[in-house]
Amino acid sequence: MKKIFFGSVTLCLAAFLAACGNEEAGSSTEPAEGGAGVSGTLDFYTSQPDADAQALVDAFKEQNPEVDISIFRSGTEEVVSKIQAENQGGNIQADVLLVADSVTFENFKAEELLLAYESPEAESIDEAFVDPDGMYAGTKVMATGLIVNTNEVTELPDSWNALTEPATKGQAVMPSPLYSGAAAYNLGVMTRQDGLGWEYYEALRANDITITQGNGAVLESVATGDQNYGIIVDYLAARAKNEGSPVELIYPSEGVPVITEPVGIMANTENEEASKAFVDFILSEEGQTLASEQGYTPIREGIEAPEGLKTLDEMTILDAEAVELLETRDEDKAKFGEIFGQ
């Protein structure tokens, strides 16, 4: 298996951060003292689906009933924009952040907006998925592949190029990288692959692919038969199939991009103890078992992947240098907008 560079890209923060003091950011690595006695309030910002985020919070609160958690949920790009706006105003509200990709966290790390915390639970996670400075850790393994409506499609494709063929013209849908963090990562990675590149996105446009806001909208469109094909994160397709929807998940033969939905603590948290306890829970055996039950491939060793999903070792990974993806994000998104008129 190839070496994986887990990354996507975020909106540039520098313009918003210059006037904000972050001298004390990333200063603590002391572990949380378990769940006993943890209390207070937390603001949890995430790009997870609403039901999954709520189930995670509810499970944590069963062990920590004195912690009151408020959830802000949206696409990664909107979550990042909200944090930027709050930072510009001098008061980031988020305590714990869980969004699509590691380069989002690398950007926040560079701006000293994250608190260093080496969770003891991270010892059971491959070090490739954990920031060496303790600023964040991956929480699951999520690949992006193809989804097809099996009521309408009898011959299943095995290549990304299936969406550029005349036979599929006007029949496919994909999430926008201007909204979805996973889609932004896909854009950066796939445009840097031999045999795909920007030519692939230009071919998608020429084949009249529909651009929608996020992966959930892709699922709905394909599952209902509004579109026959889609580009989607794997867990949504597998979950829908297991629940009876007429869909099939395909891992294209060229390979798939992978994100890990990292979690981290914001440096200005007013409840460091509860934030650490929450991170510990997400990475714990119980938290990772919950992730598997929700239909995600867990990132913690020793927890089985749910039915219908490949493990990391079974995938061919498309990768790219995270630093390059970060540096070219705005340029990549602008070029995407030019191609698709967005």
Secondary structure as UniProt FT lines:
FT   HELIX           14..17
FT   TURN            18..19
FT   TURN            23..26
FT   TURN            36..37
FT   STRAND          40..46
FT   HELIX           50..63
FT   TURN            65..66
FT   STRAND          67..73
FT   HELIX           76..88
FT   TURN            89..90
FT   STRAND          96..98
FT   HELIX           102..110
FT   TURN            111..112
FT   STRAND          114..115
FT   HELIX           120..124
FT   HELIX           127..129
FT   TURN            132..133
FT   STRAND          140..149
FT   TURN            150..152
FT   HELIX           160..164
FT   HELIX           166..168
FT   TURN            169..170
FT   STRAND          172..175
FT   TURN            177..179
FT   HELIX           181..190
FT   TURN            191..192
FT   TURN            194..195
FT   HELIX           197..206
FT   TURN            207..208
FT   STRAND          210..212
FT   HELIX           215..223
FT   TURN            224..225
FT   STRAND          229..233
FT   HELIX           234..242
FT   TURN            243..244
FT   STRAND          247..250
FT   TURN            253..254
FT   STRAND          258..259
FT   STRAND          263..266
FT   TURN            267..268
FT   HELIX           272..283
FT   HELIX           285..293
FT   TURN            294..295
FT   STRAND          297..298
FT   TURN            301..302
FT   TURN            307..308
FT   HELIX           312..314
FT   HELIX           322..327
FT   HELIX           329..340
//
